Amino acid sequence: MRIIIVIAFILWTTARHEASHALVAHLEGSKIEELRLLPGIHDELGFYFGYVKHSGNTTWLSECAPFFSDLIIVLLTTIILMKITFKKYYREVLFFGFVSPIVDLIYNYQGGLWRSGTDVSDMLTLLPDWAVHSSFILTICGSIYAFIYFRNRQKAST
């Protein structure tokens, strides 16, 4: 069962990350030429979790879109867990609502610090460094804090 959850986790994280890029690029008037939501191997890219290929000009918003969606998911998960008390599927909500965004944020942030051509390296080119670094650090720390809080709250209630 755990392997199914891990596969679902990777698919969920990749799909929402790439779909966020695609949605914002589309809203900015770009044409989506290719959208890959499943991991694979590309002749030019090598291994990938997913990618979006689009034509047309976009702004920094399309680069930042997955990280805005990470923040929105963390906030919605926090609201749900504050308002609703349930025991069934609590771990799954924690996993998909907190761990998925945390992994996405950390994976992309660290990769953007040492690799070019990533979302974060592009953001560092388009935006002030302090804005990129502080937003990632604050969002990662806040998400980890919320995850620990709700995990401890669950343990205390059982």
C-alpha positions as CSV (number, residue, x, y, z in Angstrom):
1,M,0.0,0.0,0.0
2,R,2.9,2.4,0.8
3,I,4.3,2.1,-2.7
4,I,0.9,3.1,-4.2
5,I,0.8,6.1,-1.9
6,V,4.4,7.1,-2.9
7,I,3.5,6.7,-6.6
8,A,0.3,8.8,-6.1
9,F,2.4,11.4,-4.2
10,I,4.9,11.7,-7.1
11,L,2.1,11.9,-9.7
12,W,0.1,14.5,-7.6
13,T,3.1,16.7,-6.9
14,T,4.3,16.6,-10.6
15,A,0.9,17.1,-12.0
16,R,-0.1,20.1,-9.9
17,H,3.4,21.7,-10.4
18,E,3.3,21.4,-14.2
19,A,-0.4,22.2,-14.5
20,S,0.3,25.4,-12.5
21,H,2.9,26.5,-15.0
22,A,0.6,25.6,-17.9
23,L,-2.4,27.4,-16.4
24,V,-0.6,30.7,-15.8
25,A,1.2,30.5,-19.1
26,H,-2.2,30.0,-20.9
27,L,-3.7,32.9,-18.9
28,E,-0.8,35.1,-20.0
29,G,-1.7,34.3,-23.6
30,S,0.9,31.6,-24.4
31,K,0.0,28.6,-26.4
32,I,0.6,25.3,-24.6
33,E,2.3,23.0,-27.1
34,E,3.2,20.1,-24.8
35,L,2.3,19.2,-21.3
36,R,3.9,16.1,-19.6
37,L,2.6,15.3,-16.2
38,L,4.2,11.9,-15.8
39,P,7.9,11.2,-15.3
40,G,9.9,10.0,-18.3
41,I,13.0,10.3,-20.4
42,H,13.4,12.9,-23.1
43,D,16.1,12.9,-25.8
44,E,17.2,16.4,-25.0
45,L,16.2,16.8,-21.3
46,G,17.1,13.4,-20.0
47,F,15.1,12.2,-17.0
48,Y,12.2,14.5,-16.1
49,F,9.3,14.4,-13.6
50,G,7.2,16.6,-15.9
51,Y,7.4,19.6,-18.1
52,V,5.5,22.2,-20.1
53,K,6.5,23.5,-23.5
54,H,4.8,26.7,-24.6
55,S,5.1,29.4,-27.2
56,G,4.7,33.0,-26.6
57,N,5.9,35.4,-24.0
58,T,5.2,34.9,-20.3
59,T,6.2,36.8,-17.2
60,W,7.8,35.7,-13.9
61,L,4.3,34.6,-12.8
62,S,4.4,31.5,-14.9
63,E,7.8,30.6,-13.3
64,C,6.4,31.2,-9.8
65,A,3.0,29.5,-10.4
66,P,3.8,26.1,-8.8
67,F,5.1,27.7,-5.7
68,F,2.0,29.9,-5.4
69,S,0.0,26.7,-5.7
70,D,2.2,25.1,-3.0
71,L,1.4,28.0,-0.7
72,I,-2.3,27.8,-1.5
73,I,-2.4,24.1,-0.8
74,V,-0.7,24.5,2.5
75,L,-3.1,27.3,3.5
76,L,-6.2,25.3,2.4
77,T,-4.9,22.2,4.3
78,T,-4.4,24.4,7.4
79,I,-7.9,25.7,7.1
80,I,-9.4,22.3,6.6
81,L,-7.6,20.8,9.5
82,M,-8.5,23.7,11.8
83,K,-12.2,23.6,11.0
84,I,-12.8,19.9,10.5
85,T,-12.0,17.2,13.0
86,F,-11.8,13.8,11.5
87,K,-9.6,10.8,12.0
88,K,-10.1,8.9,8.8
89,Y,-7.7,10.0,6.1
90,Y,-6.0,12.4,8.5
91,R,-2.5,11.1,7.6
92,E,-3.3,11.3,3.9
93,V,-4.4,14.9,4.2
94,L,-1.2,15.7,6.1
95,F,0.9,13.9,3.5
96,F,-0.7,15.4,0.4
97,G,-1.5,18.8,1.9
98,F,1.9,19.5,3.6
99,V,4.6,17.0,2.6
100,S,3.9,17.3,-1.1
101,P,4.3,21.1,-1.2
102,I,7.3,20.9,1.2
103,V,9.1,18.4,-1.0
104,D,8.2,20.4,-4.1
105,L,9.5,23.6,-2.6
106,I,12.8,22.1,-1.2
107,Y,13.5,20.1,-4.3
108,N,13.1,23.0,-6.6
109,Y,14.8,25.6,-4.4
110,Q,17.9,23.6,-3.8
111,G,18.1,22.7,-7.5
112,G,17.8,26.3,-8.6
113,L,20.8,27.2,-6.4
114,W,23.3,25.1,-8.3
115,R,21.6,24.2,-11.7
116,S,20.7,26.6,-14.5
117,G,17.5,26.3,-16.5
118,T,15.3,25.5,-13.5
119,D,12.3,27.4,-12.3
120,V,14.2,28.9,-9.3
121,S,17.3,29.8,-11.4
122,D,15.0,31.6,-13.8
123,M,13.2,33.3,-10.9
124,L,16.6,34.5,-9.6
125,T,17.3,36.0,-13.0
126,L,13.9,37.7,-13.2
127,L,13.3,38.8,-9.6
128,P,15.4,40.3,-6.8
129,D,17.4,37.6,-5.1
130,W,16.2,38.6,-1.6
131,A,12.5,38.2,-2.7
132,V,13.1,34.7,-4.1
133,H,15.2,33.5,-1.2
134,S,13.0,35.0,1.5
135,S,9.8,33.7,0.0
136,F,11.1,30.1,-0.3
137,I,12.7,30.1,3.2
138,L,9.6,31.5,4.8
139,T,7.2,29.2,2.9
140,I,9.3,26.1,3.6
141,C,9.7,26.9,7.3
142,G,6.0,27.9,7.7
143,S,4.9,24.7,6.0
144,I,7.2,22.5,8.1
145,Y,5.9,24.2,11.3
146,A,2.3,23.6,10.2
147,F,3.0,20.0,9.4
148,I,4.6,19.4,12.8
149,Y,1.8,21.2,14.6
150,F,-1.0,19.2,13.0
151,R,1.0,15.9,13.3
152,N,1.4,16.5,17.0
153,R,-2.2,17.5,17.3
154,Q,-3.2,14.2,15.7
155,K,-0.9,12.2,18.0
156,A,-2.3,14.0,21.1
157,S,-5.9,13.2,20.1
158,T,-5.3,9.4,19.7
